Amino acid sequence: MCDFAITILHQWGMLMRTRLLATAVFVLVSSAAFAHPGDAHGFVHGFAHPFGGFDHLLAMIAVGLFAWQLGGRALWLVPATFVTIMAVGGVLGIAGVPIPGVEIGIAASMIVLAGVVALRMKTPVVLAMALVGIFAVFHGHAHGSEMPLDGSGAIYGAGFLTATALLHLAGIALGMACGRLAAVLSERRKLGGA
């Protein structure tokens, strides 16, 4: 049991280091890439937004885990669908177009996506894409409607879309790490039982 805990802590540490490194790289790159300081601020603000709430964080990682569980083309289609539809929701939010029940949709996304992952539901890729697409509209709208008034919508949107894609990758990486850990533990049990 101690080995299991050490392995989990090691995997978690690797994930946190990767996330910290990715955040640092994007902050540095965004500052150098944009000619106007306000643009860099808009990107950084947009990038930080998905990390600011547990609801967004959990849903984004769950999308990555869901894609990993389905495997194959779902590994890129499910997260790409979320990011694409989230961009549409973000544009609607920035434009001030109202969408009823945004907070309820976000809360439902956490519950449904966590349930789908916990129950290891094998759904057709098209259905998985539709499911995450529905929730992506709500998340995008929330991000877009909270854009700072002095920022550029495109640059702010690029920030929250980049962060979302990285959180999806973190979910996929977490799934892969758990899969490897399960395989190692299974192998140990076989060797110990033989």
NORDALIN-V792483 format. One record per residue. RES is the residue in one small letter. PHI is phi in whole degrees, -180 to 180 (NA if undefined). PSI is psi in radians with two decimals (* if undefined). D_CENTER is the distance of its C-alpha to the mean C-alpha in Angstrom with 2 decimals. Layout:
BEGIN
RES&PHI&PSI&D_CENTER / RES&PHI&PSI&D_CENTER
END
This chain:
BEGIN
m&NA&-0.65&30.15 / c&-63&-0.73&30.17 / d&-61&-0.69&28.96 / f&-61&-0.81&26.04 / a&-64&-0.71&25.06 / i&-64&-0.74&25.58 / t&-64&-0.77&23.43 / i&-61&-0.81&20.50 / l&-63&-0.66&21.00 / h&-64&-0.80&21.30 / q&-64&-0.72&18.04 / w&-64&-0.74&16.26 / g&-61&-0.73&18.16 / m&-63&-0.72&17.19 / l&-64&-0.77&13.45 / m&-66&-0.70&14.17 / r&-64&-0.72&16.51 / t&-64&-0.77&14.19 / r&-65&-0.73&11.61 / l&-64&-0.76&14.77 / l&-63&-0.79&16.26 / a&-62&-0.73&13.46 / t&-62&-0.81&13.53 / a&-62&-0.74&17.31 / v&-62&-0.82&17.57 / f&-68&-0.62&15.70 / v&-65&-0.80&17.75 / l&-66&-0.77&20.88 / v&-65&-0.73&20.37 / s&-65&-0.65&19.64 / s&-65&-0.68&22.80 / a&-80&-0.49&24.89 / a&-78&-0.50&23.65 / f&-100&2.37&24.55 / a&-74&-0.53&28.25 / h&-106&2.34&28.11 / p&-58&-0.60&26.86 / g&-63&-0.59&25.58 / d&-65&-0.77&23.28 / a&-63&-0.71&21.74 / h&-62&-0.70&21.43 / g&-63&-0.73&19.69 / f&-65&-0.83&17.07 / v&-63&-0.73&16.63 / h&-63&-0.78&16.59 / g&-64&-0.70&13.93 / f&-64&-0.68&11.81 / a&-75&-0.42&12.50 / h&-57&-0.82&11.93 / p&-64&-0.39&8.29 / f&-83&-0.16&9.53 / g&-83&-0.20&12.61 / g&-137&2.39&12.04 / f&-61&-0.58&11.37 / d&-63&-0.81&10.76 / h&-67&-0.79&7.77 / l&-58&-0.86&6.42 / l&-63&-0.78&7.56 / a&-64&-0.72&6.53 / m&-66&-0.74&2.73 / i&-68&-0.65&4.31 / a&-63&-0.63&7.02 / v&-62&-0.76&6.25 / g&-63&-0.74&6.27 / l&-64&-0.72&9.20 / f&-61&-0.80&10.76 / a&-61&-0.73&10.91 / w&-63&-0.76&12.41 / q&-61&-0.67&14.81 / l&-74&-0.62&16.01 / g&67&-3.00&16.44 / g&58&-2.39&18.48 / r&-70&-0.35&17.48 / a&-63&-0.44&14.66 / l&-57&-0.57&12.83 / w&-112&-0.50&12.46 / l&-69&-0.71&13.56 / v&-66&-0.90&11.03 / p&-64&-0.67&7.93 / a&-63&-0.67&10.69 / t&-63&-0.79&11.92 / f&-59&-0.86&8.96 / v&-63&-0.73&8.96 / t&-65&-0.86&12.74 / i&-70&-0.55&13.40 / m&-63&-0.65&11.25 / a&-61&-0.72&13.62 / v&-62&-0.81&16.48 / g&-61&-0.66&15.59 / g&-63&-0.74&15.31 / v&-62&-0.74&18.74 / l&-63&-0.72&20.16 / g&-66&-0.76&19.11 / i&-63&-0.67&20.57 / a&-76&-0.17&23.64 / g&81&0.28&24.15 / v&-74&2.11&24.17 / p&-74&2.45&23.90 / i&-125&2.09&21.76 / p&-70&2.51&23.08 / g&73&0.54&21.12 / v&-60&-0.85&17.86 / e&-66&-0.63&17.51 / i&-66&-0.72&18.64 / g&-62&-0.68&16.13 / i&-68&-0.78&13.23 / a&-62&-0.74&15.08 / a&-63&-0.62&15.74 / s&-63&-0.70&12.16 / m&-63&-0.81&11.65 / i&-67&-0.86&14.99 / v&-67&-0.84&14.90 / l&-66&-0.70&11.62 / a&-63&-0.68&12.66 / g&-65&-0.75&16.08 / v&-61&-0.73&15.31 / v&-70&-0.81&13.74 / a&-63&-0.64&16.61 / l&-86&-0.05&19.19 / r&52&0.83&18.01 / m&-71&2.18&18.80 / k&-95&1.75&19.66 / t&-108&2.72&19.40 / p&-60&2.58&20.45 / v&-57&-0.72&17.85 / v&-62&-0.72&19.05 / l&-67&-0.70&18.65 / a&-63&-0.72&15.07 / m&-64&-0.73&14.40 / a&-64&-0.76&16.44 / l&-61&-0.90&14.78 / v&-69&-0.52&11.19 / g&-64&-0.71&13.10 / i&-60&-0.83&14.99 / f&-71&-0.52&12.22 / a&-63&-0.59&10.59 / v&-59&-0.78&14.03 / f&-66&-0.79&14.03 / h&-64&-0.76&10.84 / g&-62&-0.75&12.15 / h&-62&-0.75&15.58 / a&-62&-0.78&14.84 / h&-64&-0.83&13.42 / g&-64&-0.71&16.35 / s&-71&-0.27&18.98 / e&-101&0.29&18.34 / m&-67&2.42&19.00 / p&-62&2.53&21.89 / l&-65&-0.48&25.17 / d&-91&0.11&26.13 / g&-101&2.85&23.10 / s&-86&2.27&22.67 / g&-60&-0.70&20.33 / a&-67&-0.74&19.46 / i&-73&-0.74&18.79 / y&-61&-0.78&16.84 / g&-62&-0.71&14.75 / a&-60&-0.62&14.30 / g&-66&-0.88&12.97 / f&-74&-0.46&10.23 / l&-72&-0.66&9.36 / t&-64&-0.80&9.48 / a&-62&-0.70&7.32 / t&-62&-0.80&4.48 / a&-61&-0.69&5.72 / l&-66&-0.66&6.16 / l&-67&-0.63&3.21 / h&-62&-0.78&3.47 / l&-62&-0.65&6.85 / a&-63&-0.69&7.02 / g&-65&-0.72&6.68 / i&-65&-0.77&9.19 / a&-63&-0.70&11.18 / l&-63&-0.74&11.46 / g&-62&-0.77&12.71 / m&-64&-0.72&15.06 / a&-64&-0.75&16.31 / c&-65&-0.69&17.05 / g&-63&-0.76&18.73 / r&-65&-0.72&20.83 / l&-63&-0.75&21.72 / a&-62&-0.68&22.85 / a&-66&-0.73&24.92 / v&-64&-0.79&26.53 / l&-64&-0.67&27.38 / s&-63&-0.75&28.79 / e&-64&-0.70&30.87 / r&-63&-0.73&32.14 / r&-62&-0.73&33.22 / k&-64&-0.77&35.06 / l&-68&-0.66&36.79 / g&-72&-0.52&37.65 / g&-85&-0.26&39.05 / a&-84&*&41.13
END
